[in-house]
Structure formats: structure tokens, C-alpha cells
């Protein structure tokens, strides 16, 4: 009697056993971490306040209506200070960020071993610290006011502008740079005629975009004493002048919308 062939029908599976076990283990670990974190949050949360939050929010909203429109005449100067904080802080950051980006880019840095790591460290340090923290420290050092806000916005924006700019420098077409260099141009002339024209659109877009972000950030720096409309907002909240608070929130929203419109128009005109 001849042997019979056994046909084994393979069943399709999305994952093999080892991979499936790893997925289940990951889900189990994630669930355990979630439960543990939720327990920690629950221990430090007064749930009676959480359950009462909708009623409190409704009561607060009722107190903020209608806005104190007569108070708007006192807000023009704080809004002007806010715009100055954002604009001057952005200009300062751009002036400092350009040489840092030049030193951070691999194709333009004077030294990959020493200068580039220092430039990258400055970029990371600037981006790691929030503008509110910068403002809090500067208010302690130079005192409260617009100047502390300007410096805080500038220090925070250096890393943002420099990072995007050095990435744009690294993505340039090296053939154009070589063409300029082959004419006997000096390093400065090579930068001006070979690199700058290629990164100028990106540089303009980055600058305007950062200015738009700084408008938003500068509205809250006054909460720590760095000037602008945030200072008035903090005073109104402290004194429970909720109709003035609602007016300031509307003014801040209008300012941000206007800055967004201006930055969008400028970016479309440049790029």
C-alpha cells in the first residue's frame, strides 16, 4: 500500500506567536502604567471640585458677560507693549540666530568638532526653556517690565529660528556654491552669492512665522510681570474684575487673528 501525502493547510495570521506575545505584553504593560498613574492622580485630586466644575464654569461665564467695553481705552498701551515685545524680541533673536545657524550647519561651520557642537548646544538650550521661565528669571534679574519680556522672547526664539535656518542651509544646492567658489570668490562672497539667495525665502518665512508665534507668547508674559496685556489680565483676575477679563480675552483673540492674517499675507508674498 503506497504512502499517502498529508496536505497541511496554512492558516493566515497577522503576526507570528512571538510577535503577538510581544504585542500582548506591551498592552499589558501599558495598561498597568495607566492604572498606576490614574491611582496617583486620584490620590491628589479632590473629585468634589471636579464634579462641581461645570457649575463653577457656568457661574464664572455669567460674571464675564457683558464685557466692560468702556475699559477698552486703557488697553491700547498694553496691546502696543505686547506687539513691541513680540517684534523686538523676534528681531533680536534673528540677529543672534543667523551666525549660530551658520556655525551649526555641517556645510558652513568653521569646525565640525568644536564650533558646531557649541552652536547646537545653544540651540537646544534656547528651545528647552519656555518663554515664561525665561521671563520669570529675567524679571528677577532686570526687574518687571517690557524689557524683561523682550529679552525673554528673544532668548526663546533663538533656538527656533537657528534650528530651522541651519537645516535650510544644509539642504542648499552645493553645485551653485561650487560655481561661485570656482570664480575665485572669497568665503564671504561665496556666502553672499552662493548660500544667501538659496536660503532667503526660507529665512523670511521662518522669521515671519516666529513673529506670529511670539505674538501669542507675549500676551501671557505679563502674568509673571514681563509687561504687555498679560500684566493687566493678571491684575483683573486677581481683583475678580471678570467683565474686564472677558474684554481682554476678546482683545487678545482679535490681536492673534490679526497677526495670523498679516503673517499669512507676508509668507504668501515671499514664498
C-alpha positions as CSV (number, residue, x, y, z in Angstrom):
1,X,0.0,0.0,0.0
2,X,1.5,3.3,-1.1
3,X,2.0,6.1,1.5
4,X,-0.5,8.9,1.4
5,X,0.7,12.5,1.2
6,X,-0.5,14.7,4.0
7,X,-1.5,18.2,2.9
8,X,-1.1,20.8,5.6
9,X,-3.2,23.9,5.1
10,X,-1.6,27.0,6.4
11,X,-3.8,29.4,8.2
12,X,-3.0,33.1,7.6
13,X,-2.2,35.0,10.7
14,X,-1.4,38.7,11.1
15,X,1.5,38.1,13.4
16,X,3.5,35.1,14.4
17,X,3.3,33.8,18.0
18,X,6.4,35.7,19.2
19,X,5.3,39.0,17.8
20,X,1.7,38.5,19.1
21,X,3.1,37.7,22.6
22,X,5.2,40.9,22.4
23,X,2.2,42.9,21.5
24,X,0.1,41.5,24.3
25,X,2.9,42.1,26.7
26,X,3.2,45.7,25.6
27,X,-0.6,46.3,26.0
28,X,-0.4,44.7,29.5
29,X,2.5,46.9,30.5
30,X,0.8,50.0,29.1
31,X,-2.4,49.2,30.9
32,X,-0.6,48.7,34.2
33,X,1.2,52.0,33.8
34,X,-2.1,53.8,33.0
35,X,-3.8,52.3,36.1
36,X,-0.9,53.2,38.3
37,X,-0.7,56.8,37.0
38,X,-4.5,57.1,37.4
39,X,-4.3,56.0,41.0
40,X,-1.6,58.6,41.7
41,X,-3.7,61.3,40.1
42,X,-6.8,60.2,42.0
43,X,-5.0,60.4,45.3
44,X,-4.0,64.1,44.6
45,X,-7.4,65.1,43.1
46,X,-10.3,66.5,45.0
47,X,-13.1,64.9,43.0
48,X,-15.8,67.1,44.7
49,X,-14.2,70.1,43.0
50,X,-14.1,68.3,39.6
51,X,-17.8,67.3,39.8
52,X,-18.6,70.9,40.7
53,X,-16.5,72.3,37.8
54,X,-19.4,72.7,35.3
55,X,-21.5,74.7,37.7
56,X,-18.5,76.9,38.6
57,X,-17.6,77.4,34.9
58,X,-21.2,78.5,34.2
59,X,-21.2,80.9,37.1
60,X,-17.8,82.4,36.0
61,X,-19.1,82.7,32.4
62,X,-22.2,84.6,33.7
63,X,-20.0,87.0,35.6
64,X,-17.9,87.8,32.5
65,X,-20.9,88.9,30.4
66,X,-21.2,91.5,29.2
67,X,-17.6,92.6,28.7
68,X,-16.6,96.0,30.1
69,X,-16.4,97.8,26.8
70,X,-15.7,101.2,28.5
71,X,-12.4,99.8,29.7
72,X,-11.0,99.3,26.2
73,X,-9.4,102.7,26.2
74,X,-7.0,101.5,28.9
75,X,-5.9,98.5,26.8
76,X,-4.3,100.3,23.8
77,X,-1.0,100.9,25.6
78,X,-0.7,97.3,26.9
79,X,-1.5,95.9,23.4
80,X,1.1,98.2,21.9
81,X,3.6,96.9,24.5
82,X,2.7,93.4,23.6
83,X,3.3,94.0,19.9
84,X,6.7,95.6,20.8
85,X,7.7,92.7,22.9
86,X,7.0,90.3,20.1
87,X,8.5,92.4,17.4
88,X,11.7,93.5,19.1
89,X,12.2,90.1,20.7
90,X,11.9,88.5,17.2
91,X,14.4,90.9,15.7
92,X,16.9,90.3,18.5
93,X,16.6,86.5,18.1
94,X,17.1,86.8,14.3
95,X,20.2,88.8,14.6
96,X,21.7,86.3,17.1
97,X,20.3,83.2,15.3
98,X,21.8,83.8,11.9
99,X,25.5,83.3,12.9
100,X,24.5,80.4,15.2
101,X,22.8,78.7,12.3
102,X,25.8,79.3,10.1
103,X,28.0,77.7,12.6
104,X,25.6,74.8,13.2
105,X,25.2,73.7,9.6
106,X,27.6,71.0,8.5
107,X,28.4,72.6,5.2
108,X,29.2,76.1,6.6
109,X,30.5,75.6,10.1
110,X,34.2,76.6,10.7
111,X,34.7,73.5,12.8
112,X,32.6,70.3,12.9
113,X,34.4,69.0,16.0
114,X,34.2,72.2,18.2
115,X,32.2,75.1,16.8
116,X,29.2,73.0,15.6
117,X,28.6,71.2,19.0
118,X,28.7,74.6,20.7
119,X,26.1,76.1,18.3
120,X,23.9,73.1,18.6
121,X,24.1,73.3,22.4
122,X,22.9,77.0,22.3
123,X,20.0,76.0,20.0
124,X,18.9,73.1,22.3
125,X,19.3,75.3,25.4
126,X,17.1,78.0,23.9
127,X,14.4,75.7,22.8
128,X,14.4,73.7,26.1
129,X,13.4,76.6,28.3
130,X,9.9,78.1,27.9
131,X,9.5,81.8,27.4
132,X,7.6,82.1,30.7
133,X,10.5,80.6,32.6
134,X,12.9,83.0,30.8
135,X,10.6,85.9,31.7
136,X,10.4,84.8,35.3
137,X,14.2,84.7,35.7
138,X,14.7,88.0,33.8
139,X,12.1,89.8,35.9
140,X,14.2,88.8,38.9
141,X,17.4,90.0,37.3
142,X,16.4,93.2,35.4
143,X,13.1,93.9,37.1
144,X,9.5,93.8,35.9
145,X,8.5,95.5,32.7
146,X,8.6,95.3,28.9
147,X,12.4,95.0,28.7
148,X,12.3,91.6,30.5
149,X,9.6,90.4,28.1
150,X,11.6,91.4,25.0
151,X,14.7,89.6,26.2
152,X,12.7,86.5,27.2
153,X,11.0,86.3,23.8
154,X,14.4,86.8,22.1
155,X,16.2,84.1,24.1
156,X,13.3,81.7,23.5
157,X,13.2,82.4,19.7
158,X,16.9,81.9,19.1
159,X,16.8,78.2,19.1
160,X,13.6,78.0,16.9
161,X,15.0,80.3,14.2
162,X,18.5,78.9,14.3
163,X,17.4,75.3,14.1
164,X,15.1,75.8,11.0
165,X,17.7,78.0,9.4
166,X,20.6,75.7,9.7
167,X,18.5,72.9,8.3
168,X,17.7,75.1,5.3
169,X,21.4,75.8,4.9
170,X,22.3,72.1,4.9
171,X,19.7,71.5,2.2
172,X,21.1,74.0,-0.3
173,X,22.3,73.0,-3.8
174,X,26.1,72.7,-3.4
175,X,26.7,73.0,-7.1
176,X,25.7,76.6,-7.0
177,X,28.1,77.2,-4.2
178,X,30.9,75.4,-6.1
179,X,30.1,77.5,-9.2
180,X,30.6,80.7,-7.2
181,X,33.7,79.4,-5.5
182,X,35.2,78.4,-8.8
183,X,35.3,82.0,-10.0
184,X,37.8,82.8,-7.2
185,X,35.3,84.3,-4.8
186,X,36.3,84.7,-1.2
187,X,34.5,82.8,1.6
188,X,32.4,85.9,2.3
189,X,31.5,86.4,-1.3
190,X,30.6,82.7,-1.6
191,X,28.3,83.0,1.3
192,X,26.6,86.2,-0.1
193,X,26.2,85.0,-3.7
194,X,26.0,81.2,-3.3
195,X,24.2,80.5,0.0
196,X,22.2,83.5,0.9
197,X,20.0,83.6,-2.2
198,X,19.1,79.9,-1.7
199,X,18.0,80.3,2.0
200,X,16.5,83.8,1.8
201,X,12.9,82.5,1.1
202,X,13.1,80.0,4.0
203,X,14.7,82.7,6.2
204,X,11.9,85.2,5.6
205,X,9.2,82.6,6.1
206,X,10.8,81.4,9.4
207,X,11.1,84.9,10.7
208,X,7.5,85.8,10.0
209,X,6.3,82.5,11.4
210,X,8.3,83.1,14.6
211,X,6.9,86.6,14.9
212,X,3.4,85.2,14.7
213,X,4.2,82.7,17.5
214,X,5.7,85.4,19.6
215,X,2.6,87.5,19.4
216,X,0.8,84.6,21.2
217,X,3.5,84.1,23.7
218,X,3.9,87.7,24.6
219,X,0.3,88.0,25.6
220,X,0.9,85.8,28.7
221,X,4.3,87.1,29.8
222,X,2.6,89.8,31.8
223,X,1.4,87.0,34.2
224,X,4.9,86.9,35.6
225,X,5.5,90.7,35.4
226,X,7.1,91.0,32.0
227,X,4.8,93.7,30.7
228,X,2.1,93.7,28.0
229,X,-1.6,93.0,28.2
230,X,-0.9,89.9,30.3
231,X,0.0,92.3,33.2
232,X,-3.4,93.9,33.0
233,X,-5.0,90.5,32.7
234,X,-3.3,89.2,35.8
235,X,-4.4,92.3,37.8
236,X,-8.0,91.9,36.6
237,X,-8.1,88.2,37.5
238,X,-6.5,88.9,40.9
239,X,-9.2,91.6,41.7
240,X,-12.0,89.5,40.3
241,X,-12.9,92.0,37.6
242,X,-14.4,89.4,35.3
243,X,-16.0,91.8,32.8
244,X,-12.6,93.3,32.2
245,X,-11.1,89.8,31.9
246,X,-13.6,88.9,29.2
247,X,-12.8,92.1,27.3
248,X,-9.1,91.4,27.5
249,X,-9.6,87.9,26.2
250,X,-11.5,89.2,23.2
251,X,-8.8,91.8,22.6
252,X,-6.1,89.1,22.7
253,X,-8.1,86.9,20.3
254,X,-8.5,89.8,17.9
255,X,-4.8,90.6,18.1
256,X,-3.8,87.0,17.4
257,X,-6.2,86.7,14.5
258,X,-4.8,90.0,13.0
259,X,-1.2,88.8,13.4
260,X,-2.1,85.4,11.8
261,X,-3.6,87.3,8.9
262,X,-0.6,89.6,8.5
263,X,1.9,86.7,8.7
264,X,0.0,84.6,6.2
265,X,-0.1,87.5,3.7
266,X,3.6,88.1,4.2
267,X,4.5,84.4,3.8
268,X,2.5,84.1,0.6
269,X,4.1,87.3,-0.8
270,X,7.6,86.0,0.0
271,X,7.4,82.3,-0.8
